[in-house]
């Protein structure tokens, strides 16, 4: 999955710039909008709180799991009348 962020997964990247790049690459705004305190991506904010930088691996994993999680939910919704999510 080429997000155009960087090659080295342990390198540190700027969170706001990376969110902007991901948005331009077509990552769902619902996923990126959860990178707020109290959202599903709050851990990314905590990591970036000191210097606005985080490991690219953490951002890529977050986006990957959220994208595929949404796909699984959408698939389940086509097969069942009611789908409840348990954390």
PyMOL Python script that loads the backbone (N, CA, C, O; Angstrom):
from pymol import cmd

cmd.read_pdbstr("""\
ATOM      1  N   UNK A   1       0.849  -1.163   0.000  1.00  0.00           N
ATOM      2  CA  UNK A   1       0.000   0.000   0.000  1.00  0.00           C
ATOM      3  C   UNK A   1       0.895   1.226   0.000  1.00  0.00           C
ATOM      4  O   UNK A   1       1.526   1.524   1.014  1.00  0.00           O
ATOM      5  N   UNK A   2       0.961   1.921  -1.080  1.00  0.00           N
ATOM      6  CA  UNK A   2       1.817   3.102  -1.189  1.00  0.00           C
ATOM      7  C   UNK A   2       1.010   4.345  -0.846  1.00  0.00           C
ATOM      8  O   UNK A   2       0.153   4.780  -1.615  1.00  0.00           O
ATOM      9  N   UNK A   3       1.297   4.905   0.316  1.00  0.00           N
ATOM     10  CA  UNK A   3       0.606   6.122   0.725  1.00  0.00           C
ATOM     11  C   UNK A   3       1.450   7.356   0.433  1.00  0.00           C
ATOM     12  O   UNK A   3       1.022   8.479   0.698  1.00  0.00           O
ATOM     13  N   UNK A   4       2.637   7.154  -0.106  1.00  0.00           N
ATOM     14  CA  UNK A   4       3.483   8.283  -0.445  1.00  0.00           C
ATOM     15  C   UNK A   4       4.055   8.980   0.768  1.00  0.00           C
ATOM     16  O   UNK A   4       4.471  10.135   0.672  1.00  0.00           O
ATOM     17  N   UNK A   5       4.089   8.312   1.906  1.00  0.00           N
ATOM     18  CA  UNK A   5       4.565   8.975   3.120  1.00  0.00           C
ATOM     19  C   UNK A   5       6.075   8.838   3.245  1.00  0.00           C
ATOM     20  O   UNK A   5       6.784   9.842   3.306  1.00  0.00           O
ATOM     21  N   UNK A   6       6.566   7.625   3.282  1.00  0.00           N
ATOM     22  CA  UNK A   6       8.012   7.411   3.380  1.00  0.00           C
ATOM     23  C   UNK A   6       8.314   5.933   3.222  1.00  0.00           C
ATOM     24  O   UNK A   6       7.412   5.096   3.260  1.00  0.00           O
ATOM     25  N   UNK A   7       9.553   5.630   3.051  1.00  0.00           N
ATOM     26  CA  UNK A   7       9.985   4.251   2.868  1.00  0.00           C
ATOM     27  C   UNK A   7      10.302   3.575   4.199  1.00  0.00           C
ATOM     28  O   UNK A   7      10.015   2.391   4.373  1.00  0.00           O
ATOM     29  N   UNK A   8      10.885   4.309   5.130  1.00  0.00           N
ATOM     30  CA  UNK A   8      11.321   3.743   6.405  1.00  0.00           C
ATOM     31  C   UNK A   8      10.185   3.832   7.414  1.00  0.00           C
ATOM     32  O   UNK A   8       9.803   4.931   7.819  1.00  0.00           O
ATOM     33  N   UNK A   9       9.646   2.704   7.821  1.00  0.00           N
ATOM     34  CA  UNK A   9       8.485   2.681   8.709  1.00  0.00           C
ATOM     35  C   UNK A   9       8.779   3.185  10.114  1.00  0.00           C
ATOM     36  O   UNK A   9       7.859   3.551  10.845  1.00  0.00           O
ATOM     37  N   UNK A  10      10.035   3.207  10.495  1.00  0.00           N
ATOM     38  CA  UNK A  10      10.378   3.697  11.829  1.00  0.00           C
ATOM     39  C   UNK A  10      10.706   5.194  11.826  1.00  0.00           C
ATOM     40  O   UNK A  10      10.902   5.787  12.887  1.00  0.00           O
ATOM     41  N   UNK A  11      10.765   5.794  10.659  1.00  0.00           N
ATOM     42  CA  UNK A  11      11.086   7.225  10.614  1.00  0.00           C
ATOM     43  C   UNK A  11       9.933   8.031  11.202  1.00  0.00           C
ATOM     44  O   UNK A  11       8.790   7.575  11.228  1.00  0.00           O
ATOM     45  N   UNK A  12      10.242   9.207  11.662  1.00  0.00           N
ATOM     46  CA  UNK A  12       9.226  10.075  12.262  1.00  0.00           C
ATOM     47  C   UNK A  12       8.743  11.069  11.217  1.00  0.00           C
ATOM     48  O   UNK A  12       9.530  11.639  10.461  1.00  0.00           O
ATOM     49  N   UNK A  13       7.435  11.261  11.195  1.00  0.00           N
ATOM     50  CA  UNK A  13       6.809  12.141  10.212  1.00  0.00           C
ATOM     51  C   UNK A  13       5.900  13.130  10.935  1.00  0.00           C
ATOM     52  O   UNK A  13       5.474  12.892  12.065  1.00  0.00           O
ATOM     53  N   UNK A  14       5.615  14.232  10.267  1.00  0.00           N
ATOM     54  CA  UNK A  14       4.726  15.245  10.815  1.00  0.00           C
ATOM     55  C   UNK A  14       3.284  14.777  10.657  1.00  0.00           C
ATOM     56  O   UNK A  14       2.860  14.434   9.553  1.00  0.00           O
ATOM     57  N   UNK A  15       2.529  14.760  11.751  1.00  0.00           N
ATOM     58  CA  UNK A  15       1.169  14.230  11.726  1.00  0.00           C
ATOM     59  C   UNK A  15       0.254  15.045  10.826  1.00  0.00           C
ATOM     60  O   UNK A  15      -0.441  14.470   9.988  1.00  0.00           O
ATOM     61  N   UNK A  16       0.230  16.377  10.972  1.00  0.00           N
ATOM     62  CA  UNK A  16      -0.700  17.178  10.159  1.00  0.00           C
ATOM     63  C   UNK A  16      -0.393  17.093   8.676  1.00  0.00           C
ATOM     64  O   UNK A  16      -1.308  16.985   7.859  1.00  0.00           O
ATOM     65  N   UNK A  17       0.885  17.139   8.317  1.00  0.00           N
ATOM     66  CA  UNK A  17       1.248  17.035   6.899  1.00  0.00           C
ATOM     67  C   UNK A  17       0.862  15.665   6.342  1.00  0.00           C
ATOM     68  O   UNK A  17       0.415  15.555   5.200  1.00  0.00           O
ATOM     69  N   UNK A  18       1.037  14.634   7.147  1.00  0.00           N
ATOM     70  CA  UNK A  18       0.712  13.280   6.703  1.00  0.00           C
ATOM     71  C   UNK A  18      -0.789  13.100   6.531  1.00  0.00           C
ATOM     72  O   UNK A  18      -1.228  12.437   5.592  1.00  0.00           O
ATOM     73  N   UNK A  19      -1.577  13.681   7.424  1.00  0.00           N
ATOM     74  CA  UNK A  19      -3.032  13.613   7.288  1.00  0.00           C
ATOM     75  C   UNK A  19      -3.456  14.297   5.996  1.00  0.00           C
ATOM     76  O   UNK A  19      -4.331  13.804   5.283  1.00  0.00           O
ATOM     77  N   UNK A  20      -2.839  15.423   5.701  1.00  0.00           N
ATOM     78  CA  UNK A  20      -3.139  16.149   4.458  1.00  0.00           C
ATOM     79  C   UNK A  20      -2.793  15.296   3.237  1.00  0.00           C
ATOM     80  O   UNK A  20      -3.571  15.228   2.286  1.00  0.00           O
ATOM     81  N   UNK A  21      -1.627  14.645   3.262  1.00  0.00           N
ATOM     82  CA  UNK A  21      -1.217  13.777   2.152  1.00  0.00           C
ATOM     83  C   UNK A  21      -2.183  12.612   1.985  1.00  0.00           C
ATOM     84  O   UNK A  21      -2.556  12.266   0.864  1.00  0.00           O
ATOM     85  N   UNK A  22      -2.587  12.006   3.099  1.00  0.00           N
ATOM     86  CA  UNK A  22      -3.508  10.871   3.038  1.00  0.00           C
ATOM     87  C   UNK A  22      -4.856  11.296   2.474  1.00  0.00           C
ATOM     88  O   UNK A  22      -5.488  10.554   1.722  1.00  0.00           O
ATOM     89  N   UNK A  23      -5.280  12.474   2.838  1.00  0.00           N
ATOM     90  CA  UNK A  23      -6.544  13.001   2.320  1.00  0.00           C
ATOM     91  C   UNK A  23      -6.478  13.166   0.806  1.00  0.00           C
ATOM     92  O   UNK A  23      -7.418  12.822   0.091  1.00  0.00           O
ATOM     93  N   UNK A  24      -5.349  13.699   0.326  1.00  0.00           N
ATOM     94  CA  UNK A  24      -5.151  13.869  -1.119  1.00  0.00           C
ATOM     95  C   UNK A  24      -5.094  12.524  -1.840  1.00  0.00           C
ATOM     96  O   UNK A  24      -5.455  12.427  -3.013  1.00  0.00           O
ATOM     97  N   UNK A  25      -4.638  11.481  -1.131  1.00  0.00           N
ATOM     98  CA  UNK A  25      -4.548  10.140  -1.725  1.00  0.00           C
ATOM     99  C   UNK A  25      -5.889   9.412  -1.704  1.00  0.00           C
ATOM    100  O   UNK A  25      -5.998   8.298  -2.216  1.00  0.00           O
ATOM    101  N   UNK A  26      -6.909  10.036  -1.115  1.00  0.00           N
ATOM    102  CA  UNK A  26      -8.235   9.445  -1.145  1.00  0.00           C
ATOM    103  C   UNK A  26      -8.634   8.647   0.077  1.00  0.00           C
ATOM    104  O   UNK A  26      -9.633   7.928   0.043  1.00  0.00           O
ATOM    105  N   UNK A  27      -7.868   8.757   1.166  1.00  0.00           N
ATOM    106  CA  UNK A  27      -8.266   8.066   2.390  1.00  0.00           C
ATOM    107  C   UNK A  27      -9.537   8.731   2.912  1.00  0.00           C
ATOM    108  O   UNK A  27      -9.630   9.957   2.968  1.00  0.00           O
ATOM    109  N   UNK A  28     -10.498   7.920   3.288  1.00  0.00           N
ATOM    110  CA  UNK A  28     -11.806   8.382   3.743  1.00  0.00           C
ATOM    111  C   UNK A  28     -11.677   9.409   4.869  1.00  0.00           C
ATOM    112  O   UNK A  28     -10.943   9.201   5.836  1.00  0.00           O
ATOM    113  N   UNK A  29     -12.395  10.510   4.727  1.00  0.00           N
ATOM    114  CA  UNK A  29     -12.388  11.561   5.737  1.00  0.00           C
ATOM    115  C   UNK A  29     -12.919  11.103   7.079  1.00  0.00           C
ATOM    116  O   UNK A  29     -12.553  11.653   8.117  1.00  0.00           O
ATOM    117  N   UNK A  30     -13.786  10.092   7.065  1.00  0.00           N
ATOM    118  CA  UNK A  30     -14.297   9.526   8.307  1.00  0.00           C
ATOM    119  C   UNK A  30     -13.158   8.935   9.135  1.00  0.00           C
ATOM    120  O   UNK A  30     -13.133   9.073  10.358  1.00  0.00           O
ATOM    121  N   UNK A  31     -12.228   8.283   8.467  1.00  0.00           N
ATOM    122  CA  UNK A  31     -11.085   7.671   9.147  1.00  0.00           C
ATOM    123  C   UNK A  31     -10.145   8.753   9.668  1.00  0.00           C
ATOM    124  O   UNK A  31      -9.725   8.713  10.824  1.00  0.00           O
ATOM    125  N   UNK A  32      -9.819   9.715   8.814  1.00  0.00           N
ATOM    126  CA  UNK A  32      -8.896  10.769   9.222  1.00  0.00           C
ATOM    127  C   UNK A  32      -9.517  11.680  10.271  1.00  0.00           C
ATOM    128  O   UNK A  32      -8.813  12.226  11.120  1.00  0.00           O
ATOM    129  N   UNK A  33     -10.836  11.844  10.213  1.00  0.00           N
ATOM    130  CA  UNK A  33     -11.533  12.679  11.185  1.00  0.00           C
ATOM    131  C   UNK A  33     -11.538  12.102  12.584  1.00  0.00           C
ATOM    132  O   UNK A  33     -11.870  12.802  13.541  1.00  0.00           O
ATOM    133  N   UNK A  34     -11.177  10.839  12.718  1.00  0.00           N
ATOM    134  CA  UNK A  34     -11.116  10.200  14.033  1.00  0.00           C
ATOM    135  C   UNK A  34      -9.763  10.402  14.722  1.00  0.00           C
ATOM    136  O   UNK A  34      -9.549   9.917  15.832  1.00  0.00           O
ATOM    137  N   UNK A  35      -8.857  11.117  14.061  1.00  0.00           N
ATOM    138  CA  UNK A  35      -7.560  11.397  14.684  1.00  0.00           C
ATOM    139  C   UNK A  35      -7.720  12.682  15.498  1.00  0.00           C
ATOM    140  O   UNK A  35      -7.166  13.733  15.174  1.00  0.00           O
ATOM    141  N   UNK A  36      -8.500  12.545  16.564  1.00  0.00           N
ATOM    142  CA  UNK A  36      -8.771  13.633  17.505  1.00  0.00           C
ATOM    143  C   UNK A  36      -8.822  13.030  18.899  1.00  0.00           C
ATOM    144  O   UNK A  36      -8.981  11.819  19.051  1.00  0.00           O
ATOM    145  N   UNK A  37      -8.688  13.868  19.913  1.00  0.00           N
ATOM    146  CA  UNK A  37      -8.802  13.368  21.280  1.00  0.00           C
ATOM    147  C   UNK A  37     -10.200  12.799  21.464  1.00  0.00           C
ATOM    148  O   UNK A  37     -11.188  13.458  21.138  1.00  0.00           O
ATOM    149  N   UNK A  38     -10.287  11.607  21.973  1.00  0.00           N
ATOM    150  CA  UNK A  38     -11.560  10.928  22.147  1.00  0.00           C
ATOM    151  C   UNK A  38     -11.968  10.113  20.933  1.00  0.00           C
ATOM    152  O   UNK A  38     -12.945   9.366  20.990  1.00  0.00           O
ATOM    153  N   UNK A  39     -11.223  10.249  19.821  1.00  0.00           N
ATOM    154  CA  UNK A  39     -11.520   9.492  18.608  1.00  0.00           C
ATOM    155  C   UNK A  39     -10.729   8.199  18.569  1.00  0.00           C
ATOM    156  O   UNK A  39      -9.922   7.917  19.455  1.00  0.00           O
ATOM    157  N   UNK A  40     -10.972   7.419  17.531  1.00  0.00           N
ATOM    158  CA  UNK A  40     -10.271   6.142  17.383  1.00  0.00           C
ATOM    159  C   UNK A  40      -8.771   6.325  17.175  1.00  0.00           C
ATOM    160  O   UNK A  40      -7.991   5.423  17.480  1.00  0.00           O
ATOM    161  N   UNK A  41      -8.360   7.479  16.660  1.00  0.00           N
ATOM    162  CA  UNK A  41      -6.944   7.740  16.405  1.00  0.00           C
ATOM    163  C   UNK A  41      -6.280   8.603  17.464  1.00  0.00           C
ATOM    164  O   UNK A  41      -5.247   9.220  17.204  1.00  0.00           O
ATOM    165  N   UNK A  42      -6.862   8.652  18.654  1.00  0.00           N
ATOM    166  CA  UNK A  42      -6.331   9.498  19.726  1.00  0.00           C
ATOM    167  C   UNK A  42      -4.888   9.134  20.096  1.00  0.00           C
ATOM    168  O   UNK A  42      -4.105  10.002  20.481  1.00  0.00           O
ATOM    169  N   UNK A  43      -4.542   7.853  19.978  1.00  0.00           N
ATOM    170  CA  UNK A  43      -3.173   7.431  20.313  1.00  0.00           C
ATOM    171  C   UNK A  43      -2.148   8.109  19.403  1.00  0.00           C
ATOM    172  O   UNK A  43      -1.027   8.398  19.823  1.00  0.00           O
ATOM    173  N   UNK A  44      -2.542   8.356  18.159  1.00  0.00           N
ATOM    174  CA  UNK A  44      -1.623   9.037  17.241  1.00  0.00           C
ATOM    175  C   UNK A  44      -1.366  10.467  17.720  1.00  0.00           C
ATOM    176  O   UNK A  44      -0.237  10.954  17.653  1.00  0.00           O
ATOM    177  N   UNK A  45      -2.402  11.127  18.197  1.00  0.00           N
ATOM    178  CA  UNK A  45      -2.231  12.478  18.729  1.00  0.00           C
ATOM    179  C   UNK A  45      -1.345  12.481  19.958  1.00  0.00           C
ATOM    180  O   UNK A  45      -0.507  13.367  20.128  1.00  0.00           O
ATOM    181  N   UNK A  46      -1.533  11.491  20.811  1.00  0.00           N
ATOM    182  CA  UNK A  46      -0.703  11.406  22.009  1.00  0.00           C
ATOM    183  C   UNK A  46       0.767  11.222  21.651  1.00  0.00           C
ATOM    184  O   UNK A  46       1.645  11.845  22.248  1.00  0.00           O
ATOM    185  N   UNK A  47       1.023  10.365  20.679  1.00  0.00           N
ATOM    186  CA  UNK A  47       2.418  10.150  20.261  1.00  0.00           C
ATOM    187  C   UNK A  47       3.019  11.422  19.686  1.00  0.00           C
ATOM    188  O   UNK A  47       4.199  11.704  19.895  1.00  0.00           O
ATOM    189  N   UNK A  48       2.211  12.192  18.963  1.00  0.00           N
ATOM    190  CA  UNK A  48       2.704  13.395  18.291  1.00  0.00           C
ATOM    191  C   UNK A  48       2.629  14.642  19.172  1.00  0.00           C
ATOM    192  O   UNK A  48       3.003  15.728  18.731  1.00  0.00           O
ATOM    193  N   UNK A  49       2.156  14.501  20.398  1.00  0.00           N
ATOM    194  CA  UNK A  49       1.910  15.688  21.220  1.00  0.00           C
ATOM    195  C   UNK A  49       3.165  16.494  21.545  1.00  0.00           C
ATOM    196  O   UNK A  49       3.093  17.720  21.632  1.00  0.00           O
ATOM    197  N   UNK A  50       4.290  15.853  21.722  1.00  0.00           N
ATOM    198  CA  UNK A  50       5.500  16.582  22.118  1.00  0.00           C
ATOM    199  C   UNK A  50       6.067  17.431  20.992  1.00  0.00           C
ATOM    200  O   UNK A  50       6.375  18.605  21.198  1.00  0.00           O
ATOM    201  N   UNK A  51       6.208  16.856  19.808  1.00  0.00           N
ATOM    202  CA  UNK A  51       6.869  17.587  18.717  1.00  0.00           C
ATOM    203  C   UNK A  51       6.121  17.507  17.390  1.00  0.00           C
ATOM    204  O   UNK A  51       6.680  17.826  16.340  1.00  0.00           O
ATOM    205  N   UNK A  52       4.841  17.077  17.434  1.00  0.00           N
ATOM    206  CA  UNK A  52       3.978  16.941  16.245  1.00  0.00           C
ATOM    207  C   UNK A  52       4.459  15.861  15.285  1.00  0.00           C
ATOM    208  O   UNK A  52       4.049  15.826  14.124  1.00  0.00           O
ATOM    209  N   UNK A  53       5.336  14.973  15.775  1.00  0.00           N
ATOM    210  CA  UNK A  53       5.896  13.914  14.953  1.00  0.00           C
ATOM    211  C   UNK A  53       5.507  12.550  15.528  1.00  0.00           C
ATOM    212  O   UNK A  53       5.368  12.389  16.741  1.00  0.00           O
ATOM    213  N   UNK A  54       5.333  11.571  14.631  1.00  0.00           N
ATOM    214  CA  UNK A  54       5.060  10.209  15.043  1.00  0.00           C
ATOM    215  C   UNK A  54       5.713   9.256  14.060  1.00  0.00           C
ATOM    216  O   UNK A  54       6.112   9.649  12.964  1.00  0.00           O
ATOM    217  N   UNK A  55       5.818   7.988  14.468  1.00  0.00           N
ATOM    218  CA  UNK A  55       6.400   6.981  13.574  1.00  0.00           C
ATOM    219  C   UNK A  55       5.420   6.697  12.453  1.00  0.00           C
ATOM    220  O   UNK A  55       4.230   6.497  12.696  1.00  0.00           O
ATOM    221  N   UNK A  56       5.909   6.679  11.246  1.00  0.00           N
ATOM    222  CA  UNK A  56       5.047   6.457  10.084  1.00  0.00           C
ATOM    223  C   UNK A  56       4.326   5.120  10.183  1.00  0.00           C
ATOM    224  O   UNK A  56       3.189   4.992   9.727  1.00  0.00           O
ATOM    225  N   UNK A  57       4.977   4.127  10.773  1.00  0.00           N
ATOM    226  CA  UNK A  57       4.383   2.801  10.931  1.00  0.00           C
ATOM    227  C   UNK A  57       3.052   2.893  11.679  1.00  0.00           C
ATOM    228  O   UNK A  57       2.091   2.221  11.305  1.00  0.00           O
ATOM    229  N   UNK A  58       2.983   3.698  12.707  1.00  0.00           N
ATOM    230  CA  UNK A  58       1.766   3.792  13.507  1.00  0.00           C
ATOM    231  C   UNK A  58       0.616   4.410  12.709  1.00  0.00           C
ATOM    232  O   UNK A  58      -0.523   3.957  12.820  1.00  0.00           O
ATOM    233  N   UNK A  59       0.897   5.422  11.920  1.00  0.00           N
ATOM    234  CA  UNK A  59      -0.134   6.046  11.107  1.00  0.00           C
ATOM    235  C   UNK A  59      -0.605   5.095  10.007  1.00  0.00           C
ATOM    236  O   UNK A  59      -1.803   4.992   9.746  1.00  0.00           O
ATOM    237  N   UNK A  60       0.318   4.414   9.375  1.00  0.00           N
ATOM    238  CA  UNK A  60      -0.031   3.480   8.300  1.00  0.00           C
ATOM    239  C   UNK A  60      -0.873   2.327   8.852  1.00  0.00           C
ATOM    240  O   UNK A  60      -1.863   1.931   8.238  1.00  0.00           O
ATOM    241  N   UNK A  61      -0.481   1.792  10.008  1.00  0.00           N
ATOM    242  CA  UNK A  61      -1.265   0.702  10.608  1.00  0.00           C
ATOM    243  C   UNK A  61      -2.670   1.175  10.949  1.00  0.00           C
ATOM    244  O   UNK A  61      -3.639   0.455  10.706  1.00  0.00           O
ATOM    245  N   UNK A  62      -2.794   2.371  11.507  1.00  0.00           N
ATOM    246  CA  UNK A  62      -4.107   2.909  11.855  1.00  0.00           C
ATOM    247  C   UNK A  62      -4.993   2.992  10.608  1.00  0.00           C
ATOM    248  O   UNK A  62      -6.127   2.513  10.620  1.00  0.00           O
ATOM    249  N   UNK A  63      -4.486   3.587   9.549  1.00  0.00           N
ATOM    250  CA  UNK A  63      -5.269   3.754   8.326  1.00  0.00           C
ATOM    251  C   UNK A  63      -5.628   2.391   7.739  1.00  0.00           C
ATOM    252  O   UNK A  63      -6.771   2.173   7.335  1.00  0.00           O
ATOM    253  N   UNK A  64      -4.673   1.485   7.688  1.00  0.00           N
ATOM    254  CA  UNK A  64      -4.911   0.151   7.136  1.00  0.00           C
ATOM    255  C   UNK A  64      -6.037  -0.560   7.877  1.00  0.00           C
ATOM    256  O   UNK A  64      -6.983  -1.047   7.258  1.00  0.00           O
ATOM    257  N   UNK A  65      -5.937  -0.619   9.198  1.00  0.00           N
ATOM    258  CA  UNK A  65      -6.936  -1.344   9.978  1.00  0.00           C
ATOM    259  C   UNK A  65      -8.303  -0.674   9.922  1.00  0.00           C
ATOM    260  O   UNK A  65      -9.326  -1.359   9.907  1.00  0.00           O
ATOM    261  N   UNK A  66      -8.331   0.634   9.892  1.00  0.00           N
ATOM    262  CA  UNK A  66      -9.625   1.325   9.806  1.00  0.00           C
ATOM    263  C   UNK A  66     -10.272   1.083   8.440  1.00  0.00           C
ATOM    264  O   UNK A  66     -11.474   0.830   8.359  1.00  0.00           O
ATOM    265  N   UNK A  67      -9.483   1.160   7.376  1.00  0.00           N
ATOM    266  CA  UNK A  67     -10.039   0.936   6.034  1.00  0.00           C
ATOM    267  C   UNK A  67     -10.614  -0.464   5.908  1.00  0.00           C
ATOM    268  O   UNK A  67     -11.740  -0.631   5.441  1.00  0.00           O
ATOM    269  N   UNK A  68      -9.863  -1.457   6.312  1.00  0.00           N
ATOM    270  CA  UNK A  68     -10.330  -2.822   6.165  1.00  0.00           C
ATOM    271  C   UNK A  68     -11.417  -3.162   7.173  1.00  0.00           C
ATOM    272  O   UNK A  68     -12.277  -3.997   6.892  1.00  0.00           O
ATOM    273  N   UNK A  69     -11.393  -2.539   8.327  1.00  0.00           N
ATOM    274  CA  UNK A  69     -12.471  -2.719   9.297  1.00  0.00           C
ATOM    275  C   UNK A  69     -13.793  -2.213   8.738  1.00  0.00           C
ATOM    276  O   UNK A  69     -14.829  -2.860   8.888  1.00  0.00           O
ATOM    277  N   UNK A  70     -13.749  -1.047   8.090  1.00  0.00           N
ATOM    278  CA  UNK A  70     -14.967  -0.511   7.473  1.00  0.00           C
ATOM    279  C   UNK A  70     -15.477  -1.421   6.368  1.00  0.00           C
ATOM    280  O   UNK A  70     -16.686  -1.589   6.208  1.00  0.00           O
ATOM    281  N   UNK A  71     -14.576  -2.001   5.615  1.00  0.00           N
ATOM    282  CA  UNK A  71     -14.987  -2.917   4.540  1.00  0.00           C
ATOM    283  C   UNK A  71     -15.671  -4.157   5.103  1.00  0.00           C
ATOM    284  O   UNK A  71     -16.661  -4.633   4.546  1.00  0.00           O
ATOM    285  N   UNK A  72     -15.146  -4.674   6.199  1.00  0.00           N
ATOM    286  CA  UNK A  72     -15.759  -5.844   6.835  1.00  0.00           C
ATOM    287  C   UNK A  72     -17.155  -5.479   7.334  1.00  0.00           C
ATOM    288  O   UNK A  72     -18.103  -6.242   7.150  1.00  0.00           O
ATOM    289  N   UNK A  73     -17.277  -4.325   7.957  1.00  0.00           N
ATOM    290  CA  UNK A  73     -18.584  -3.884   8.461  1.00  0.00           C
ATOM    291  C   UNK A  73     -19.566  -3.720   7.309  1.00  0.00           C
ATOM    292  O   UNK A  73     -20.712  -4.159   7.405  1.00  0.00           O
ATOM    293  N   UNK A  74     -19.133  -3.096   6.226  1.00  0.00           N
ATOM    294  CA  UNK A  74     -20.014  -2.918   5.069  1.00  0.00           C
ATOM    295  C   UNK A  74     -20.450  -4.262   4.502  1.00  0.00           C
ATOM    296  O   UNK A  74     -21.607  -4.429   4.115  1.00  0.00           O
ATOM    297  N   UNK A  75     -19.545  -5.202   4.452  1.00  0.00           N
ATOM    298  CA  UNK A  75     -19.871  -6.539   3.955  1.00  0.00           C
ATOM    299  C   UNK A  75     -20.899  -7.218   4.855  1.00  0.00           C
ATOM    300  O   UNK A  75     -21.842  -7.842   4.367  1.00  0.00           O
ATOM    301  N   UNK A  76     -20.719  -7.098   6.158  1.00  0.00           N
ATOM    302  CA  UNK A  76     -21.666  -7.695   7.097  1.00  0.00           C
ATOM    303  C   UNK A  76     -23.043  -7.046   6.974  1.00  0.00           C
ATOM    304  O   UNK A  76     -24.067  -7.715   7.112  1.00  0.00           O
ATOM    305  N   UNK A  77     -23.059  -5.746   6.713  1.00  0.00           N
ATOM    306  CA  UNK A  77     -24.335  -5.028   6.576  1.00  0.00           C
ATOM    307  C   UNK A  77     -25.126  -5.492   5.360  1.00  0.00           C
ATOM    308  O   UNK A  77     -26.353  -5.392   5.346  1.00  0.00           O
ATOM    309  N   UNK A  78     -24.443  -5.995   4.344  1.00  0.00           N
ATOM    310  CA  UNK A  78     -25.168  -6.494   3.169  1.00  0.00           C
ATOM    311  C   UNK A  78     -25.764  -7.870   3.416  1.00  0.00           C
ATOM    312  O   UNK A  78     -26.680  -8.292   2.710  1.00  0.00           O
ATOM    313  N   UNK A  79     -25.241  -8.572   4.425  1.00  0.00           N
ATOM    314  CA  UNK A  79     -25.703  -9.931   4.689  1.00  0.00           C
ATOM    315  C   UNK A  79     -26.678 -10.038   5.856  1.00  0.00           C
ATOM    316  O   UNK A  79     -27.438 -11.002   5.946  1.00  0.00           O
ATOM    317  N   UNK A  80     -26.656  -9.054   6.744  1.00  0.00           N
ATOM    318  CA  UNK A  80     -27.507  -9.109   7.939  1.00  0.00           C
ATOM    319  C   UNK A  80     -28.321  -7.828   8.055  1.00  0.00           C
ATOM    320  O   UNK A  80     -27.901  -6.757   7.617  1.00  0.00           O
ATOM    321  N   UNK A  81     -29.503  -7.971   8.661  1.00  0.00           N
ATOM    322  CA  UNK A  81     -30.380  -6.825   8.841  1.00  0.00           C
ATOM    323  C   UNK A  81     -29.815  -5.857   9.880  1.00  0.00           C
ATOM    324  O   UNK A  81     -29.903  -4.639   9.722  1.00  0.00           O
ATOM    325  N   UNK A  82     -29.235  -6.414  10.942  1.00  0.00           N
ATOM    326  CA  UNK A  82     -28.697  -5.609  12.043  1.00  0.00           C
ATOM    327  C   UNK A  82     -27.264  -6.058  12.309  1.00  0.00           C
ATOM    328  O   UNK A  82     -26.986  -7.253  12.404  1.00  0.00           O
ATOM    329  N   UNK A  83     -26.369  -5.102  12.429  1.00  0.00           N
ATOM    330  CA  UNK A  83     -24.977  -5.390  12.756  1.00  0.00           C
ATOM    331  C   UNK A  83     -24.594  -4.522  13.950  1.00  0.00           C
ATOM    332  O   UNK A  83     -24.694  -3.297  13.888  1.00  0.00           O
ATOM    333  N   UNK A  84     -24.160  -5.151  15.026  1.00  0.00           N
ATOM    334  CA  UNK A  84     -23.713  -4.422  16.202  1.00  0.00           C
ATOM    335  C   UNK A  84     -22.212  -4.625  16.342  1.00  0.00           C
ATOM    336  O   UNK A  84     -21.709  -5.739  16.198  1.00  0.00           O
ATOM    337  N   UNK A  85     -21.508  -3.542  16.623  1.00  0.00           N
ATOM    338  CA  UNK A  85     -20.062  -3.630  16.798  1.00  0.00           C
ATOM    339  C   UNK A  85     -19.718  -3.695  18.280  1.00  0.00           C
ATOM    340  O   UNK A  85     -20.211  -2.908  19.089  1.00  0.00           O
ATOM    341  N   UNK A  86     -18.886  -4.622  18.603  1.00  0.00           N
ATOM    342  CA  UNK A  86     -18.379  -4.741  19.980  1.00  0.00           C
ATOM    343  C   UNK A  86     -16.894  -4.434  19.943  1.00  0.00           C
ATOM    344  O   UNK A  86     -16.166  -4.949  19.095  1.00  0.00           O
ATOM    345  N   UNK A  87     -16.457  -3.609  20.849  1.00  0.00           N
ATOM    346  CA  UNK A  87     -15.048  -3.225  20.853  1.00  0.00           C
ATOM    347  C   UNK A  87     -14.178  -4.341  21.342  1.00  0.00           C
ATOM    348  O   UNK A  87     -12.958  -4.187  21.410  1.00  0.00           O
TER     349      UNK A  87
END
""", "prot")
cmd.dss("prot")
cmd.show_as("cartoon", "prot")
cmd.util.cbc("prot")
cmd.orient("prot")
